[in-house]
Amino acid sequence: MVFVQGGCVYIMTNKLHTVLYVGVTSDITDRVWKHKTHFYPDSFTAKYKCEKLVYYSFYSRIEEAISVEKALKGGNRKAKIKLINELNPDWIDLYDKLMEE
């Protein structure tokens, strides 16, 4: 029997909101912490200082999360901004809120 774990799609940005990074993970708190601390110093998010979590959404199946991530990455910036504004109109860093859940 195979057990499938859920996943989370998230968007990180920099201080000026000029760069958007879309990712998917099964461990959102660990992954965002790694972005914030530049755990991978040569990564895209480290290079462009994407340290602010502005959007996240959980899915019960990782396959569904991966599908949503691919659609977002293939979409345009305007669609990503609309998604962020619907959940987080002030573009605050949601990491602390996430840690409380």
Chimera marker file (.cmm) of the C-alpha trace (Angstrom):
<marker_set name="trace">
<marker id="1" x="0.000" y="0.000" z="0.000" r="1" g="1" b="0" radius="0.5"/>
<marker id="2" x="1.333" y="3.468" z="-0.921" r="1" g="1" b="0" radius="0.5"/>
<marker id="3" x="0.580" y="6.478" z="1.256" r="1" g="1" b="0" radius="0.5"/>
<marker id="4" x="0.605" y="9.860" z="-0.428" r="1" g="1" b="0" radius="0.5"/>
<marker id="5" x="1.457" y="12.915" z="1.620" r="1" g="1" b="0" radius="0.5"/>
<marker id="6" x="-0.050" y="16.311" z="1.013" r="1" g="1" b="0" radius="0.5"/>
<marker id="7" x="1.788" y="19.350" z="-0.229" r="1" g="1" b="0" radius="0.5"/>
<marker id="8" x="1.829" y="23.084" z="-0.264" r="1" g="1" b="0" radius="0.5"/>
<marker id="9" x="2.223" y="25.618" z="-3.064" r="1" g="1" b="0" radius="0.5"/>
<marker id="10" x="3.812" y="28.887" z="-1.966" r="1" g="1" b="0" radius="0.5"/>
<marker id="11" x="5.070" y="32.193" z="-3.316" r="1" g="1" b="0" radius="0.5"/>
<marker id="12" x="8.100" y="34.048" z="-1.984" r="1" g="1" b="0" radius="0.5"/>
<marker id="13" x="9.117" y="37.597" z="-2.872" r="1" g="1" b="0" radius="0.5"/>
<marker id="14" x="11.796" y="40.147" z="-2.073" r="1" g="1" b="0" radius="0.5"/>
<marker id="15" x="11.397" y="43.375" z="-0.062" r="1" g="1" b="0" radius="0.5"/>
<marker id="16" x="10.393" y="45.444" z="-3.081" r="1" g="1" b="0" radius="0.5"/>
<marker id="17" x="8.065" y="42.745" z="-4.493" r="1" g="1" b="0" radius="0.5"/>
<marker id="18" x="9.899" y="42.832" z="-7.816" r="1" g="1" b="0" radius="0.5"/>
<marker id="19" x="10.660" y="39.102" z="-7.897" r="1" g="1" b="0" radius="0.5"/>
<marker id="20" x="8.169" y="36.259" z="-7.393" r="1" g="1" b="0" radius="0.5"/>
<marker id="21" x="9.223" y="32.675" z="-6.749" r="1" g="1" b="0" radius="0.5"/>
<marker id="22" x="6.670" y="29.856" z="-6.891" r="1" g="1" b="0" radius="0.5"/>
<marker id="23" x="7.501" y="26.596" z="-5.145" r="1" g="1" b="0" radius="0.5"/>
<marker id="24" x="5.987" y="23.371" z="-3.875" r="1" g="1" b="0" radius="0.5"/>
<marker id="25" x="6.924" y="21.367" z="-0.808" r="1" g="1" b="0" radius="0.5"/>
<marker id="26" x="5.659" y="18.768" z="1.632" r="1" g="1" b="0" radius="0.5"/>
<marker id="27" x="7.208" y="20.709" z="4.566" r="1" g="1" b="0" radius="0.5"/>
<marker id="28" x="6.377" y="24.398" z="4.209" r="1" g="1" b="0" radius="0.5"/>
<marker id="29" x="7.862" y="25.610" z="7.504" r="1" g="1" b="0" radius="0.5"/>
<marker id="30" x="11.240" y="24.006" z="6.832" r="1" g="1" b="0" radius="0.5"/>
<marker id="31" x="11.332" y="25.117" z="3.202" r="1" g="1" b="0" radius="0.5"/>
<marker id="32" x="10.483" y="28.760" z="3.937" r="1" g="1" b="0" radius="0.5"/>
<marker id="33" x="13.063" y="28.823" z="6.744" r="1" g="1" b="0" radius="0.5"/>
<marker id="34" x="15.648" y="27.610" z="4.217" r="1" g="1" b="0" radius="0.5"/>
<marker id="35" x="14.686" y="30.434" z="1.839" r="1" g="1" b="0" radius="0.5"/>
<marker id="36" x="14.879" y="33.018" z="4.625" r="1" g="1" b="0" radius="0.5"/>
<marker id="37" x="18.295" y="31.851" z="5.847" r="1" g="1" b="0" radius="0.5"/>
<marker id="38" x="19.780" y="31.287" z="2.367" r="1" g="1" b="0" radius="0.5"/>
<marker id="39" x="20.407" y="27.660" z="3.281" r="1" g="1" b="0" radius="0.5"/>
<marker id="40" x="21.219" y="27.088" z="-0.398" r="1" g="1" b="0" radius="0.5"/>
<marker id="41" x="23.396" y="30.151" z="-1.120" r="1" g="1" b="0" radius="0.5"/>
<marker id="42" x="23.480" y="29.622" z="-4.895" r="1" g="1" b="0" radius="0.5"/>
<marker id="43" x="19.712" y="29.230" z="-5.286" r="1" g="1" b="0" radius="0.5"/>
<marker id="44" x="17.387" y="31.597" z="-7.164" r="1" g="1" b="0" radius="0.5"/>
<marker id="45" x="15.738" y="32.772" z="-3.944" r="1" g="1" b="0" radius="0.5"/>
<marker id="46" x="19.085" y="33.508" z="-2.290" r="1" g="1" b="0" radius="0.5"/>
<marker id="47" x="20.369" y="35.367" z="-5.346" r="1" g="1" b="0" radius="0.5"/>
<marker id="48" x="17.259" y="37.572" z="-5.560" r="1" g="1" b="0" radius="0.5"/>
<marker id="49" x="16.696" y="37.781" z="-1.770" r="1" g="1" b="0" radius="0.5"/>
<marker id="50" x="13.235" y="36.214" z="-1.839" r="1" g="1" b="0" radius="0.5"/>
<marker id="51" x="12.784" y="35.968" z="1.912" r="1" g="1" b="0" radius="0.5"/>
<marker id="52" x="9.130" y="36.954" z="2.316" r="1" g="1" b="0" radius="0.5"/>
<marker id="53" x="6.312" y="34.382" z="2.211" r="1" g="1" b="0" radius="0.5"/>
<marker id="54" x="3.294" y="36.123" z="0.665" r="1" g="1" b="0" radius="0.5"/>
<marker id="55" x="1.105" y="33.179" z="-0.357" r="1" g="1" b="0" radius="0.5"/>
<marker id="56" x="0.595" y="29.530" z="0.504" r="1" g="1" b="0" radius="0.5"/>
<marker id="57" x="-2.082" y="26.934" z="-0.050" r="1" g="1" b="0" radius="0.5"/>
<marker id="58" x="-2.265" y="23.349" z="1.216" r="1" g="1" b="0" radius="0.5"/>
<marker id="59" x="-3.410" y="20.365" z="-0.854" r="1" g="1" b="0" radius="0.5"/>
<marker id="60" x="-4.237" y="16.926" z="0.459" r="1" g="1" b="0" radius="0.5"/>
<marker id="61" x="-2.215" y="15.255" z="-2.298" r="1" g="1" b="0" radius="0.5"/>
<marker id="62" x="1.290" y="16.264" z="-3.354" r="1" g="1" b="0" radius="0.5"/>
<marker id="63" x="0.421" y="15.481" z="-6.968" r="1" g="1" b="0" radius="0.5"/>
<marker id="64" x="-2.294" y="18.123" z="-6.886" r="1" g="1" b="0" radius="0.5"/>
<marker id="65" x="0.118" y="20.658" z="-5.367" r="1" g="1" b="0" radius="0.5"/>
<marker id="66" x="2.691" y="19.918" z="-8.077" r="1" g="1" b="0" radius="0.5"/>
<marker id="67" x="0.050" y="20.398" z="-10.762" r="1" g="1" b="0" radius="0.5"/>
<marker id="68" x="-0.983" y="23.775" z="-9.309" r="1" g="1" b="0" radius="0.5"/>
<marker id="69" x="2.661" y="24.839" z="-9.019" r="1" g="1" b="0" radius="0.5"/>
<marker id="70" x="3.301" y="24.010" z="-12.674" r="1" g="1" b="0" radius="0.5"/>
<marker id="71" x="0.216" y="25.980" z="-13.727" r="1" g="1" b="0" radius="0.5"/>
<marker id="72" x="1.311" y="28.995" z="-11.673" r="1" g="1" b="0" radius="0.5"/>
<marker id="73" x="4.865" y="28.854" z="-13.001" r="1" g="1" b="0" radius="0.5"/>
<marker id="74" x="3.488" y="28.663" z="-16.536" r="1" g="1" b="0" radius="0.5"/>
<marker id="75" x="1.151" y="31.584" z="-15.919" r="1" g="1" b="0" radius="0.5"/>
<marker id="76" x="1.908" y="35.247" z="-16.027" r="1" g="1" b="0" radius="0.5"/>
<marker id="77" x="2.931" y="37.626" z="-13.255" r="1" g="1" b="0" radius="0.5"/>
<marker id="78" x="-0.482" y="39.323" z="-13.242" r="1" g="1" b="0" radius="0.5"/>
<marker id="79" x="-2.189" y="36.037" z="-12.295" r="1" g="1" b="0" radius="0.5"/>
<marker id="80" x="0.282" y="35.458" z="-9.451" r="1" g="1" b="0" radius="0.5"/>
<marker id="81" x="-0.263" y="38.986" z="-8.133" r="1" g="1" b="0" radius="0.5"/>
<marker id="82" x="-4.046" y="38.495" z="-8.258" r="1" g="1" b="0" radius="0.5"/>
<marker id="83" x="-3.714" y="35.278" z="-6.250" r="1" g="1" b="0" radius="0.5"/>
<marker id="84" x="-1.528" y="36.990" z="-3.638" r="1" g="1" b="0" radius="0.5"/>
<marker id="85" x="-3.858" y="39.995" z="-3.383" r="1" g="1" b="0" radius="0.5"/>
<marker id="86" x="-6.868" y="37.735" z="-2.785" r="1" g="1" b="0" radius="0.5"/>
<marker id="87" x="-5.196" y="36.024" z="0.182" r="1" g="1" b="0" radius="0.5"/>
<marker id="88" x="-2.815" y="38.699" z="1.396" r="1" g="1" b="0" radius="0.5"/>
<marker id="89" x="-3.694" y="42.189" z="0.071" r="1" g="1" b="0" radius="0.5"/>
<marker id="90" x="-1.054" y="43.895" z="2.239" r="1" g="1" b="0" radius="0.5"/>
<marker id="91" x="1.680" y="41.484" z="1.136" r="1" g="1" b="0" radius="0.5"/>
<marker id="92" x="2.738" y="40.849" z="4.725" r="1" g="1" b="0" radius="0.5"/>
<marker id="93" x="5.172" y="38.065" z="5.522" r="1" g="1" b="0" radius="0.5"/>
<marker id="94" x="2.981" y="35.074" z="6.395" r="1" g="1" b="0" radius="0.5"/>
<marker id="95" x="5.764" y="33.014" z="7.957" r="1" g="1" b="0" radius="0.5"/>
<marker id="96" x="4.902" y="33.939" z="11.560" r="1" g="1" b="0" radius="0.5"/>
<marker id="97" x="1.218" y="33.143" z="10.931" r="1" g="1" b="0" radius="0.5"/>
<marker id="98" x="2.259" y="29.829" z="9.445" r="1" g="1" b="0" radius="0.5"/>
<marker id="99" x="4.349" y="29.000" z="12.511" r="1" g="1" b="0" radius="0.5"/>
<marker id="100" x="1.296" y="29.584" z="14.741" r="1" g="1" b="0" radius="0.5"/>
<marker id="101" x="-0.816" y="27.019" z="12.858" r="1" g="1" b="0" radius="0.5"/>
<link id1="1" id2="2" r="1" g="1" b="0" radius="0.2"/>
<link id1="2" id2="3" r="1" g="1" b="0" radius="0.2"/>
<link id1="3" id2="4" r="1" g="1" b="0" radius="0.2"/>
<link id1="4" id2="5" r="1" g="1" b="0" radius="0.2"/>
<link id1="5" id2="6" r="1" g="1" b="0" radius="0.2"/>
<link id1="6" id2="7" r="1" g="1" b="0" radius="0.2"/>
<link id1="7" id2="8" r="1" g="1" b="0" radius="0.2"/>
<link id1="8" id2="9" r="1" g="1" b="0" radius="0.2"/>
<link id1="9" id2="10" r="1" g="1" b="0" radius="0.2"/>
<link id1="10" id2="11" r="1" g="1" b="0" radius="0.2"/>
<link id1="11" id2="12" r="1" g="1" b="0" radius="0.2"/>
<link id1="12" id2="13" r="1" g="1" b="0" radius="0.2"/>
<link id1="13" id2="14" r="1" g="1" b="0" radius="0.2"/>
<link id1="14" id2="15" r="1" g="1" b="0" radius="0.2"/>
<link id1="15" id2="16" r="1" g="1" b="0" radius="0.2"/>
<link id1="16" id2="17" r="1" g="1" b="0" radius="0.2"/>
<link id1="17" id2="18" r="1" g="1" b="0" radius="0.2"/>
<link id1="18" id2="19" r="1" g="1" b="0" radius="0.2"/>
<link id1="19" id2="20" r="1" g="1" b="0" radius="0.2"/>
<link id1="20" id2="21" r="1" g="1" b="0" radius="0.2"/>
<link id1="21" id2="22" r="1" g="1" b="0" radius="0.2"/>
<link id1="22" id2="23" r="1" g="1" b="0" radius="0.2"/>
<link id1="23" id2="24" r="1" g="1" b="0" radius="0.2"/>
<link id1="24" id2="25" r="1" g="1" b="0" radius="0.2"/>
<link id1="25" id2="26" r="1" g="1" b="0" radius="0.2"/>
<link id1="26" id2="27" r="1" g="1" b="0" radius="0.2"/>
<link id1="27" id2="28" r="1" g="1" b="0" radius="0.2"/>
<link id1="28" id2="29" r="1" g="1" b="0" radius="0.2"/>
<link id1="29" id2="30" r="1" g="1" b="0" radius="0.2"/>
<link id1="30" id2="31" r="1" g="1" b="0" radius="0.2"/>
<link id1="31" id2="32" r="1" g="1" b="0" radius="0.2"/>
<link id1="32" id2="33" r="1" g="1" b="0" radius="0.2"/>
<link id1="33" id2="34" r="1" g="1" b="0" radius="0.2"/>
<link id1="34" id2="35" r="1" g="1" b="0" radius="0.2"/>
<link id1="35" id2="36" r="1" g="1" b="0" radius="0.2"/>
<link id1="36" id2="37" r="1" g="1" b="0" radius="0.2"/>
<link id1="37" id2="38" r="1" g="1" b="0" radius="0.2"/>
<link id1="38" id2="39" r="1" g="1" b="0" radius="0.2"/>
<link id1="39" id2="40" r="1" g="1" b="0" radius="0.2"/>
<link id1="40" id2="41" r="1" g="1" b="0" radius="0.2"/>
<link id1="41" id2="42" r="1" g="1" b="0" radius="0.2"/>
<link id1="42" id2="43" r="1" g="1" b="0" radius="0.2"/>
<link id1="43" id2="44" r="1" g="1" b="0" radius="0.2"/>
<link id1="44" id2="45" r="1" g="1" b="0" radius="0.2"/>
<link id1="45" id2="46" r="1" g="1" b="0" radius="0.2"/>
<link id1="46" id2="47" r="1" g="1" b="0" radius="0.2"/>
<link id1="47" id2="48" r="1" g="1" b="0" radius="0.2"/>
<link id1="48" id2="49" r="1" g="1" b="0" radius="0.2"/>
<link id1="49" id2="50" r="1" g="1" b="0" radius="0.2"/>
<link id1="50" id2="51" r="1" g="1" b="0" radius="0.2"/>
<link id1="51" id2="52" r="1" g="1" b="0" radius="0.2"/>
<link id1="52" id2="53" r="1" g="1" b="0" radius="0.2"/>
<link id1="53" id2="54" r="1" g="1" b="0" radius="0.2"/>
<link id1="54" id2="55" r="1" g="1" b="0" radius="0.2"/>
<link id1="55" id2="56" r="1" g="1" b="0" radius="0.2"/>
<link id1="56" id2="57" r="1" g="1" b="0" radius="0.2"/>
<link id1="57" id2="58" r="1" g="1" b="0" radius="0.2"/>
<link id1="58" id2="59" r="1" g="1" b="0" radius="0.2"/>
<link id1="59" id2="60" r="1" g="1" b="0" radius="0.2"/>
<link id1="60" id2="61" r="1" g="1" b="0" radius="0.2"/>
<link id1="61" id2="62" r="1" g="1" b="0" radius="0.2"/>
<link id1="62" id2="63" r="1" g="1" b="0" radius="0.2"/>
<link id1="63" id2="64" r="1" g="1" b="0" radius="0.2"/>
<link id1="64" id2="65" r="1" g="1" b="0" radius="0.2"/>
<link id1="65" id2="66" r="1" g="1" b="0" radius="0.2"/>
<link id1="66" id2="67" r="1" g="1" b="0" radius="0.2"/>
<link id1="67" id2="68" r="1" g="1" b="0" radius="0.2"/>
<link id1="68" id2="69" r="1" g="1" b="0" radius="0.2"/>
<link id1="69" id2="70" r="1" g="1" b="0" radius="0.2"/>
<link id1="70" id2="71" r="1" g="1" b="0" radius="0.2"/>
<link id1="71" id2="72" r="1" g="1" b="0" radius="0.2"/>
<link id1="72" id2="73" r="1" g="1" b="0" radius="0.2"/>
<link id1="73" id2="74" r="1" g="1" b="0" radius="0.2"/>
<link id1="74" id2="75" r="1" g="1" b="0" radius="0.2"/>
<link id1="75" id2="76" r="1" g="1" b="0" radius="0.2"/>
<link id1="76" id2="77" r="1" g="1" b="0" radius="0.2"/>
<link id1="77" id2="78" r="1" g="1" b="0" radius="0.2"/>
<link id1="78" id2="79" r="1" g="1" b="0" radius="0.2"/>
<link id1="79" id2="80" r="1" g="1" b="0" radius="0.2"/>
<link id1="80" id2="81" r="1" g="1" b="0" radius="0.2"/>
<link id1="81" id2="82" r="1" g="1" b="0" radius="0.2"/>
<link id1="82" id2="83" r="1" g="1" b="0" radius="0.2"/>
<link id1="83" id2="84" r="1" g="1" b="0" radius="0.2"/>
<link id1="84" id2="85" r="1" g="1" b="0" radius="0.2"/>
<link id1="85" id2="86" r="1" g="1" b="0" radius="0.2"/>
<link id1="86" id2="87" r="1" g="1" b="0" radius="0.2"/>
<link id1="87" id2="88" r="1" g="1" b="0" radius="0.2"/>
<link id1="88" id2="89" r="1" g="1" b="0" radius="0.2"/>
<link id1="89" id2="90" r="1" g="1" b="0" radius="0.2"/>
<link id1="90" id2="91" r="1" g="1" b="0" radius="0.2"/>
<link id1="91" id2="92" r="1" g="1" b="0" radius="0.2"/>
<link id1="92" id2="93" r="1" g="1" b="0" radius="0.2"/>
<link id1="93" id2="94" r="1" g="1" b="0" radius="0.2"/>
<link id1="94" id2="95" r="1" g="1" b="0" radius="0.2"/>
<link id1="95" id2="96" r="1" g="1" b="0" radius="0.2"/>
<link id1="96" id2="97" r="1" g="1" b="0" radius="0.2"/>
<link id1="97" id2="98" r="1" g="1" b="0" radius="0.2"/>
<link id1="98" id2="99" r="1" g="1" b="0" radius="0.2"/>
<link id1="99" id2="100" r="1" g="1" b="0" radius="0.2"/>
<link id1="100" id2="101" r="1" g="1" b="0" radius="0.2"/>
</marker_set>
